[in-house]
Amino acid sequence: MSIYVQTDLVVVAISGYAKDMHSAKTSRRGPAGRRLTMRTDAPANVADGPGVVDALLDRTILFSFDRSGFQRHARRFRPDDLAVDLTGRVCLVTGANAGIGFAVAAALAERGGTVWLLCRDRRRGQAAVTAIRERTGNRHVHLGVVDVASLASVHAFVERFTPARVDVLIHNAGVLPATRQETADGIELTLATNVVGPFLLTHLLRERLAAAADGRVIFVSSGGMYTQRLALDDLQWKQRAFDGVTAYAQTKRMQVILTELFAKRWSKTGIAFHSMHPGWVDTPGVRGSLPRFWQLMRRRLRTLDEGADTVVWLAVAPPVAPSGRFWFDRAPQPTHLLPFTRERSADRAGLWRRCLRLAELDKV
Ligand SMILES: NC(=O)c1ccc[n+]([C@@H]2O[C@H](COP(=O)([O-])OP(=O)(O)OC[C@H]3O[C@@H](n4cnc5c(N)ncnc54)[C@H](OP(=O)(O)O)[C@@H]3O)[C@@H](O)[C@H]2O)c1
């Protein structure tokens, strides 16, 4: 599965950039290289920040996104944060029949939540629901058949969905197609799945998220977004050769920006927005579709539960403020490691307008 090729490439790319930029800054300004540091400016509810060795290891990316990075970072986790009873709380997870989404849904079900697995394939989705029910003993685990890349499917799901309140909405479903494909709505598939569908679903659930005392929306982004600057000129990849890795990383950058925009524009709703990246995770797709990558990296990849950890933490732990930040291993991260990836505020506003148009929300 191409997501993982991308993950691999991104790590190489970021490591290379980080090294270059760090040595450039070192020679120009001394040893700080601050902008490239994986900052962990912990908020009040996150235990001790990293020491010098940890900060240096984080800078390598390799020893941060991998399993050793998780284990190192986990030393500052507060175990009680996840000791939460979710009984009565309604949690929605897209792309929950496999990989990280499955682990997230299982963790939420384990804590007693009413968990909806939003999956595009009924058979695979039902198998996941059955597996989670059996594993957790929680009968409040349900399937919602929805293709997040289809506007009609998202609308149809929300119309059928009866709960009056949504406590947690997790945008986990993601794709990285090798070739340019268009959905029935005429939207390039990566953009439709990773951005437009989640944008529409969030809008359609707005009142129900606001009805929750502590409504939360979480975007599962990727470290790949660090390589990209938001580019709006050819969102649909109609004017150039399609590059799946770049298209994917662009949409992951958009998720992070949209999280910030939602947090600001919807601040009066009381809904909190977070984005995060999971590091490198050993999902079934890695083993099945990328045996060479898996062979090379298998001792370094995170487990599903490790990949799911920060998503679950953002969903259940005591609220973290402010809303709109980007997280990794339960710590807030900078959204840029490289100065040239910073977008203009006009482009941020442009992204919002384009999403409204593509999701056909401008007609409402
Ligand atoms: N694994 C990593 O190392 C890694 C690194 C960085 C970021 N991420 C992000 O983490 C998220 C989960 O990744 P993963 O590794 O767990 O991927 P995965 O194993 O491929 O699982 C992806 C899930 O999304 C579902 N999905 C895809 N398109 C969908 C659609 N249109 N509607 C509904 N569901 C859809 C898939 O369903 P089907 O079974 O029907 O295909 C599957 O359940 C993604 O957003 C990815 O970008 C992962």
The ligand as a MOL file (V3000), in Angstrom:
LIG
                    3D

  0  0  0     0  0            999 V3000
M  V30 BEGIN CTAB
M  V30 COUNTS 48 52 0 0 0
M  V30 BEGIN ATOM
M  V30 1 N 0.7710 3.5010 8.6650 0
M  V30 2 C 1.5950 4.5240 8.7160 0
M  V30 3 O 2.8040 4.3770 8.8810 0
M  V30 4 C 1.0480 5.9370 8.5650 0
M  V30 5 C 1.9550 7.0000 8.6050 0
M  V30 6 C 1.4740 8.3010 8.5070 0
M  V30 7 C 0.1050 8.5300 8.3990 0
M  V30 8 N -0.7650 7.4910 8.3480 0 CHG=1
M  V30 9 C -2.2010 7.8060 8.2170 0
M  V30 10 O -2.9620 7.0010 9.0980 0
M  V30 11 C -4.2470 6.7440 8.5310 0
M  V30 12 C -4.5020 5.2430 8.5760 0
M  V30 13 O -3.4550 4.6180 7.8520 0
M  V30 14 P -3.2110 3.0400 7.8830 0
M  V30 15 O -1.7710 2.8500 7.7770 0
M  V30 16 O -3.9270 2.4090 9.0240 0 CHG=-1
M  V30 17 O -3.8950 2.6550 6.4950 0
M  V30 18 P -4.6040 1.3150 5.9900 0
M  V30 19 O -4.1320 0.1280 6.7450 0
M  V30 20 O -4.5180 1.3050 4.5320 0
M  V30 21 O -6.1250 1.5890 6.3910 0
M  V30 22 C -6.8070 2.6100 5.7520 0
M  V30 23 C -8.2680 2.4800 6.0780 0
M  V30 24 O -8.9680 3.5440 5.4020 0
M  V30 25 C -10.0480 2.9650 4.7000 0
M  V30 26 N -10.4630 3.7820 3.5750 0
M  V30 27 C -9.7340 4.1620 2.4890 0
M  V30 28 N -10.4820 4.9060 1.6680 0
M  V30 29 C -11.7110 5.0000 2.2220 0
M  V30 30 C -12.9170 5.6280 1.8570 0
M  V30 31 N -13.0300 6.3020 0.7020 0
M  V30 32 N -13.9800 5.5390 2.6760 0
M  V30 33 C -13.8920 4.8630 3.8400 0
M  V30 34 N -12.7750 4.2270 4.2420 0
M  V30 35 C -11.7010 4.2950 3.4390 0
M  V30 36 C -9.5520 1.5880 4.2930 0
M  V30 37 O -10.6430 0.7820 3.9510 0
M  V30 38 P -10.5230 -0.4330 2.9020 0
M  V30 39 O -10.1520 -1.6300 3.7060 0
M  V30 40 O -11.9030 -0.5000 2.3320 0
M  V30 41 O -9.4850 -0.0590 1.8960 0
M  V30 42 C -8.8610 1.1700 5.5790 0
M  V30 43 O -9.8050 0.7270 6.5150 0
M  V30 44 C -4.2150 7.3150 7.1190 0
M  V30 45 O -4.8780 8.5530 7.1100 0
M  V30 46 C -2.7360 7.4950 6.8300 0
M  V30 47 O -2.5100 8.5570 5.9340 0
M  V30 48 C -0.3220 6.2050 8.4310 0
M  V30 END ATOM
M  V30 BEGIN BOND
M  V30 1 1 1 2
M  V30 2 2 2 3
M  V30 3 1 2 4
M  V30 4 1 4 5
M  V30 5 2 4 48
M  V30 6 2 5 6
M  V30 7 1 6 7
M  V30 8 2 7 8
M  V30 9 1 8 9
M  V30 10 1 8 48
M  V30 11 1 9 10
M  V30 12 1 9 46
M  V30 13 1 10 11
M  V30 14 1 11 12
M  V30 15 1 11 44
M  V30 16 1 12 13
M  V30 17 1 13 14
M  V30 18 2 14 15
M  V30 19 1 14 16
M  V30 20 1 14 17
M  V30 21 1 17 18
M  V30 22 2 18 19
M  V30 23 1 18 20
M  V30 24 1 18 21
M  V30 25 1 21 22
M  V30 26 1 22 23
M  V30 27 1 23 24
M  V30 28 1 23 42
M  V30 29 1 24 25
M  V30 30 1 25 26
M  V30 31 1 25 36
M  V30 32 1 26 27
M  V30 33 1 26 35
M  V30 34 2 27 28
M  V30 35 1 28 29
M  V30 36 1 29 30
M  V30 37 2 29 35
M  V30 38 1 30 31
M  V30 39 2 30 32
M  V30 40 1 32 33
M  V30 41 2 33 34
M  V30 42 1 34 35
M  V30 43 1 36 37
M  V30 44 1 36 42
M  V30 45 1 37 38
M  V30 46 2 38 39
M  V30 47 1 38 40
M  V30 48 1 38 41
M  V30 49 1 42 43
M  V30 50 1 44 45
M  V30 51 1 44 46
M  V30 52 1 46 47
M  V30 END BOND
M  V30 END CTAB
M  END
